[in-house]
Amino acid sequence: MARALQLAARGLTTTDPNPRVGCVIVAGDEVVGEGWHRRAGEAHAEAIALDQAGDRAAGSTVYVTLEPCCHQGRTSPCIDRLVQARVSRVVYAANDPNPAVAGQGRERLRVAGVDVEPGLMESESRLLNPGFFSRMTRNRPWVRSKLAVSVDGRTALANGESKWISSEAARSDVQRWRARSAAILTGAGTVIADDPSLNVRDPRLSDAIQPIRVIADSHLRMSPN
């Protein structure tokens, strides 16, 4: 499962709004298939791993970081692929909180004769997908607050003048957090004063989905353009 979580983490900046999921298929003592979900609308981790395993998936154990889906979306249900491949056992980390799944994947696999073991490294799987779990269980986004302040708690001088407070390492961290976020929210005052780009610019994150830029402007001081 640790390897499946490593694979899932490859999708940290690309899967939104879908969760990050990784899968490893083991036959005997040998890994015969691996996969991870890359982008919404593309193949799920289980399907990629099954394609790699081919006929060797029969009788195997599948390790996956989230309960396999059982509903038809932009891709076919993963449980159908698992049953058709005649896997013997599915071990997954966390139950899928999506109401379209919510335990149904587990039960349908069991009805089909597949041994199912949930809960292995569940907390690690949830840590990979805080936004997904928050949306599905609380109907609200997962919010991170980024503040750059001086030792005395200031963000600018009294006359409004300011410059970068964050170090290069901190700015690099901000780029990684932006790449993991669906949206960035800031106030109109910040935009008027600093004209920030509010995007992901780190070339190492070139595959990241650019976050939506949201400006809070209660006095309509800014043009929509």
Residue pairs with C-beta under 8 A, 6 or more apart in sequence:
1 24
1 63
1 65
1 91
1 93
1 120
1 121
2 121
3 22
3 24
3 31
3 34
3 63
4 22
4 23
4 24
4 45
4 63
4 64
4 65
4 93
5 22
5 65
5 93
5 121
5 124
5 125
5 128
6 22
7 22
7 23
7 24
7 34
7 35
7 36
7 45
8 20
8 21
8 22
8 36
8 37
8 45
8 65
8 125
8 128
9 20
9 22
9 128
10 22
10 36
10 38
11 20
11 21
11 36
11 37
11 38
11 39
12 20
12 128
12 179
12 180
13 179
13 180
13 200
13 205
13 207
13 208
13 209
14 38
14 39
14 207
14 208
14 209
15 21
15 37
15 38
15 39
15 40
16 40
16 131
16 182
16 209
17 40
17 132
17 135
17 182
18 37
18 39
18 40
18 132
19 37
19 66
19 96
19 128
19 129
19 132
20 36
20 37
20 65
20 128
20 129
21 36
21 37
21 44
21 45
21 46
21 64
21 65
21 66
22 34
22 35
22 36
22 37
22 45
22 64
22 65
23 33
23 34
23 35
23 36
23 45
23 46
23 48
23 49
23 62
23 63
23 64
23 65
24 31
24 33
24 34
24 49
24 62
24 63
24 64
25 31
25 32
25 33
25 34
25 49
25 50
25 52
25 53
25 56
25 57
25 60
25 61
25 62
25 63
25 87
26 32
26 60
26 61
26 62
26 63
27 53
27 56
27 57
27 59
27 60
27 61
32 52
32 53
32 54
32 56
32 57
32 60
33 48
33 49
33 50
33 51
33 52
33 53
33 54
33 56
33 57
33 60
34 48
34 49
34 52
35 43
35 44
35 45
35 46
35 47
35 48
35 49
35 50
35 51
35 52
36 45
36 48
37 43
37 44
37 45
37 48
40 74
41 74
41 75
42 75
43 51
43 75
44 69
44 75
44 78
45 64
45 65
46 62
46 64
46 68
46 78
46 81
46 82
47 75
47 76
47 78
47 81
49 62
50 57
50 81
50 82
50 85
53 60
53 85
57 85
57 86
57 87
58 85
58 86
58 87
59 86
59 87
59 88
60 85
60 87
60 88
60 89
61 87
61 88
61 89
61 90
61 91
62 82
62 87
62 89
62 90
62 91
63 91
63 92
63 120
64 90
64 91
64 92
64 93
65 92
65 93
65 94
65 121
65 125
65 128
66 92
66 93
66 94
66 96
66 125
66 129
67 92
67 94
67 95
67 96
67 101
67 103
67 105
67 106
67 118
68 77
68 78
68 79
68 82
68 90
68 92
68 105
68 109
69 77
69 78
69 79
69 96
69 98
69 100
69 101
69 105
70 77
70 78
70 79
70 100
70 101
70 104
70 105
70 108
71 77
71 100
71 101
71 104
73 100
77 105
78 105
79 105
79 108
79 109
79 112
82 90
82 109
82 114
83 109
83 112
83 114
87 114
88 114
88 115
89 114
89 115
89 116
89 117
90 109
90 114
90 115
90 116
90 117
91 116
91 117
91 118
91 120
92 106
92 116
92 117
92 118
92 120
93 118
93 119
93 120
93 121
93 122
93 124
93 125
94 118
94 119
94 122
94 125
94 126
95 102
95 103
95 106
95 118
96 102
96 105
97 132
97 133
97 136
97 137
98 136
99 136
106 116
106 118
109 116
110 116
126 133
130 142
131 141
131 142
131 182
133 142
134 140
134 141
134 142
135 141
135 142
141 182
141 183
144 177
144 181
146 174
146 177
147 155
148 155
148 164
148 165
148 166
148 170
149 155
149 165
150 165
155 162
155 165
156 162
160 193
162 193
162 194
164 171
166 174
172 202
175 200
175 201
175 202
175 205
176 202
176 205
178 184
178 198
178 199
178 200
178 208
178 211
179 200
179 202
179 205
179 208
179 209
181 211
182 209
182 211
182 212
183 211
183 212
183 213
183 214
184 198
184 211
184 212
184 213
184 214
185 214
185 215
185 216
186 196
186 198
186 214
186 215
186 216
187 215
187 216
187 217
188 215
188 216
188 217
188 218
188 219
188 221
188 222
190 196
191 215
191 222
192 221
192 222
198 211
198 213
199 210
199 211
199 213
200 208
200 210
200 211
215 222
